[in-house]
Amino acid sequence: MTKILILEQSKSMRNSLRERLDFENYSTEAVDSTEAAAELCNRIAFDVLIAGSGMKLPDRSIPTIIIDSRPTITSAVEAFKHGAIDYMTLPLDMNLLLTTLRSLPQEDSAERPEPAAAPSRHRHRRVERTEDTIIGRSEAIEHVRSMIERVAPSDARVLIMGENGTGKELVARMMHNRSERCNGPFVEVNCAAIPAELIESELFGHEKGSFTSAVRQRKGKFELADGGTLFMDEIGDMSLSAQAKVLRALQENKITRVGGDRDIPVDVRVVAATNKNIRKEIELGNFREDLYHRLSVIVIHVPPLRERKGDIKLLVDYFIDQICRQKRRSPISIDPKAMEELSAMSWTGNIRELHNVIERLTILCNDCITVDDVHAYCCE
C-alpha cells in the first residue's frame, strides 16, 4: 500500500486530504510541523509527501507534491527546481491529485533506502489499475468508445482532441488499460502546468549538477513510462524547443537527460491531448507540423457535453452514487424537475463542471435534490 505523508498547517486541509486518501486505499499520516514530519520519516518509508506551501521539507529524497494557497509563477518554478513532482493550487482539484498519485512511478520509492527503524518490505509493487468507464449512450460517445476498442490493441500514437473537462484523460487511460502495455506504467504529464524552463527536465530527466538545485539524478517522464504509456496532456502549450526534443524521441526512440551526453533507449507509446486547434497553432507558428503528424496517427475527438445532452441523466445518476459512496452518506435521489433543469444548462466546463455541481448538491442537499436546490446552488 502506498504510504503518504501530509505536511500541512491547516487542520481542516489535513483532515480533508487524509479522509479522501484513506478512502482511496492509501496509507496516510498527517502532521503540522517539519519536526513531526522528520520524526515520522525516520520510522516510515513514505512513497510520497504532500506539503503545503512554505513548509520546510523533512526529506528531499521523497517525491513531493506542493499545494500552494497563494500561487505565483516564481513559487511554481522554485517548487520544481527543488524537486517537486507536481505543483497544485487551491481550491484543490482532487481528481488531478489522485491522477498524480496513481501515476507515481515505483522506481523513485525503490531507489530510496528504508529507514533504519522501518521493517523491510517489498518495494516494487506496481500501483493497481483503477476501473475506468465512459458514461453515456449517445451516438457521439459510442463512437469514442468504439475508437478506443479498435485502436487500443495497436501501438499507434493517438491525439485526443476536445474542450477542457470533456474526459480526455479518461480516454487515454482506457486506451492504456485495453492495450498490450496495460501491465506497464501509465505516466501523465500536463504540459501546460509546467513552466517552459522546466519542461525538458520533466520530460527527459536531468543529471546531478546539471543546474542549480539538481542535487541528484532524476528520471524524466519518458524513462518512467518505459514499457507503458506516456500521456502528454495539453500538448499544444509546449514550447517549440521542447517540441523539437519530443520529435527526436518519437523518431529515434531514445532521449538524453538534461546535462547528460548519453542516449537512453525508451519504449513508450505516446498518447497526446489538447484543447487547442492544432492546425491553427501550426499556421501561427506555435506548433511544429512534423510533430503533429508524428502524434496524430489516430485522432479521437471527444464531444463536449452540449453535444451529448441525452447522457446528462446517466452522468448525474452515476456521480450521485459515486459521491455518496465516497462520502459515506446514504443514497439520495433527484427530483425529475431538478434533472430537467440540469439538462437545460449550458455546461461550458463540460463533465468536470457537472461533477463539481453534483458534488456540491450532494453535500448541501437533504435526501432529495430539488429544483430549488439547483437554483440555489448551481445558477450563480
N, C-alpha and C positions, 0 to 999 in steps of 0.2 A: 504494500500500500504506500502510495506517495506521501511523504511527510512534508508538511508545510508549516513554516514559522511565520506568524503575523506580528509585525512590529509596528504598532500604531498607537498614538497617544489618545485618540478618541475612543472612549469606551463603547459608544454605540456602533462605530465603524468596526471595531474588533469583534463585537458580538454578532453583528450582521454578517461579516465575512465568515466567521467561524461557523455560524449556523448553516449558511448555504453550502460551504465547502464540506462540512461534515455530512450533509445530506447527499452530496455528490460522491461520497465514499472516499474522501481524502482524510488523512490523519493530521489533525491540526493542533498547534499550540499558539497561544496569543499572549503577548506581553506589551507593556507600555514604555519600556526603557531599554537602552542599549545594554546596560549591565545585566538585566534579567535575560535578555536575548543571548548574550555571550555565555552566561552560565548554562543555558539550555543547549547551546551549540557544543559545549564541552561534553555533554552527555548523550546527545541525539544527533545522528547524521541526517540532517534535513536535506531534502531534494530541491527545495525552492524557498526563497524568502520573499514575502510581500511586505514592503515597507512604505510608510507614509513619508511624504517629502520632508526634508530637514532632519530626518532621523539618522544618526551615525550608525553605519552598518557594522555588525559584530564580526562578520566573516565575509570578506570579498570573494572567497572561492565558491560561495553558494550562489547559484543562479538567482538573480534578484529582479523582481517586478516593482517598479516605483509607482505609487499612486499620489499624484500631486493635486492639492486643493487649490493652488494658485499657479497654474501652468504658464510658463513662458518659453520662448524658443531657447533662451540661454539655459534654463533649468533642464529642458529636454536634452540638449546637447551634452550638458555636464553628466546627466544620468547615463547616457550611452557611453560617454568617454570613460566612465568609471565602471563599465562592465555590465550595466543593466541589460537584461534580455528583452524588456518591454517597458514602456512608459505610458501610463494611463492617467486620465484626469477625472475629476468629479464634476457632475454625478457619474458614478462608475457604471460602465456597461458590463454587467456580469457575464453576458454571453461572450464578449471579447476576452474577458479574463479566463473563462473556462476554456475557450479555444486555445489560448496561450498555454495553459496548464496541460491540456490534453496533448499538445504537440511538443511538450518539453522533452528534449532528447535525453535518453537514459545514459548516453555516453558521459555527459557532464558529471552526473552523480557517481558514475562508475569510476571516474578518474580521481574523485576526491577520497582520501583515506578516511577510514572510520575513526571517530573519536576514540581515545584510549579506553574510556569507560563504557563505550557502547558495545553491545553484543554483536558478534559477527552475523551477517545476513547476506542473502543473495542479492546482488546489486544490478543484475542485468535483466530484470523483469520488464517486458515491454508493456506500456500502458494499454489496457484493454480497449478495444474498439467499441465506441458507443453506437447504439442503434440509430440509424438515420431514416428519415422518411420525408417525402414531399406530400403535403396535404392538398388535395384538390382533385376534381374530376372534370374540369373544363378542358376543352379541346386544346387550348394553348399549353396547359400544364401536362396533359397527356403526351403531347409532342416532346416536351422536355424530357419526360420520364422515358419515352421510347428512345430518344437520342442517347441518354445515359446508358441504357441497357445495351445498345448496339455498339457504342464507342468504347465503353469501359474496358472490355477484354483486350483491346488493342493497346499499343504503346504510343499511339498518335498524340501529339500535342494538341491541347484544346484551349480555345479562347472563349471565355464566358462573358457575354455582354448583357448589361441590364442596369437599371437605375439602382441607387442606393436602397438597401433594405429589401430587395426582392428575393434574396436567398442564394446568391452566387456561391458563397462559401459552402452551403449545404450541397449544392450541385457538385462542387469539386470533391467534397468528402464522399458523396455517394459514388462518384466515379472511381475514387481510390478503393473504396470498400468492395467494389464489384470487379476489381482488376486482379491480375495475377500478382500485383505488388501489395495486396491487402495485408500481408503479414509484415511488410516493411513499414518504415515511418511515414507519417503524413505530417509534413512540416509547412507551416504557414508563415508568410511574411507580408506585412502591409506596407507597400512601397510608399504610400502617402504619409504614413505615420513616422517615418524615419528621416531625420534631416539629411539633405543631399550629401553633406560631407562625411556621413557615416554609413551610407547605404552600401558602399563597396565592402566595407569591413563586415557589415551584417550579412551580406550575401556570400562573400568568399572567405571570410575569416581574416585573421591577422597574426603575424609573428610577434613574439615577445620583443618589445623595444622598438616596434615599427613606428610608433608615435607616442606622445605624452600619455601617460596612464595605461599604456599597453604593458601591464605588469606580467602577463602570461600569454602563452599562445592560446588562440581561440579559434575553434572551427566555425565556419560560416554555414548558412542555411543549405547551400548546395551539398557540402560534405555531410551534414547531419541528415539530409534526405536521401543519401546514397542507398540504392536498393528499393526506394519507395517513391513517393510523390512530393514534389515541391509546388505548393500553391502560392502563386505570386499575385496577391490582391492589389487592386488599383495600379496596375502596371503602367497605365497612361500617365502617372505622376512621376515616373522615374526619370532621373537626369539623363542627358544624352551620353555622358561619359560612362555611366553605369550600364546604359543600354548596349554600348559597344562591347563591354566585357561579358554581358549576358549573351549576346550574339555569339561571341567566341566560344563560350561554354557550351552553347547548344550545338555549334558546328563541330567542335572538336571533342566534346565530352570530357573536358578537363578544365580545371580552374587553377589560379595562382593566388595564394593568400597575399593580402596587403603587406608589403615589406619582405615578401619572400621571392625566391628565384627558382622555385621547383614546381613543375607541373604536377597536379594531383588529379588522377583519373576519377571521374564520378559517373555513376549510373543512375540517372534521375529522369523521371517523367515530369515534365513541367506542364502544369495547368495554370493558366493566367486568367485574370478577370479585370474588367474595367467598366466604369460607368460613363466613360467619355466616348465621343465619336472619333475613333482612331483614324479613320480616313481624313477627317478634318484636321486632326492633330498632325498628320503627315504633311498635309498641304501647308500648314502653318510652320512647319519645320521643327515641331516639338517631339516628333516620334519617328524613328527610323523605319522606312518602308521594308527594308530587308529583314528587320527583326519581326515586324508584323507578319510577314509571310512565313517566317520560321515558327511563329506561335500559333498561327491560325490554320493549321491543317484541318481542324474541325472547329466550326463556330457554333456555339449554342446561345441563343437569345432567350433570356429569362424574362417573361412578361411582367409588367407592372400590375399591381393589384386591381387598378381600374379596368384592366382588360380581362379580368377573371373574377368579376364580382359574384358570380354564382358560387365561388369557392369560399366566400367570406363566412357563411354559416358554418361550414365544416371547420374552418380555421378557428372560429370563435369557440366552438364546442371543444376542439382539441386543446386550445390554450387554457380554457377554464378547467378542464380535467387535469392538465399538466400542472398548472399553477396551484390548484387546490392540493394536489399530492405533495408538491414541493414545500408548501407552507403548512402542511399537516392540518388542514382545516376540512370540515365536512363539505361534500359537494354542494354547489349552488346551481340554480337554474337561471334562465334568462327569458324575460317576457317577449313574446313574439313582436310586439310593437318596438321594443328596445332593439331587437335584431333588425327590424326594418330600418330603424334609424341608423344603426351602424352600417348597414349595407348601402345606405344612400350617401355616406360620407366619401370625401374625395381620396383620402389616404395617400397624400403626397409622399409620406415616408414609407409607404408600402407595408410589407409584412412586419417589419421591425416596429413601425408605429402602431400597428394593430396589436401586436403582442404587448407593447407597453401600456396601451389603453386598457386592454383586458386585465393586465396585472393590477393596474390602478383600481379598476372596478371591483376586482376580486378582493382587494384589501379593504376598500372603503364601503362596499355594499353589504347588505344583510344576506338573507338566504336566496333572494331573487333579484337579479339586475333588472330594474325598471327603466322605462323611457325617461322618467325624471332623473334617474341616476346618470343616464347618458348625457342629458342636457347639462347636468350639474358638473360632471367631471370630465367630459370629453369635448365640449363645444366652447372651449375657452378662446 
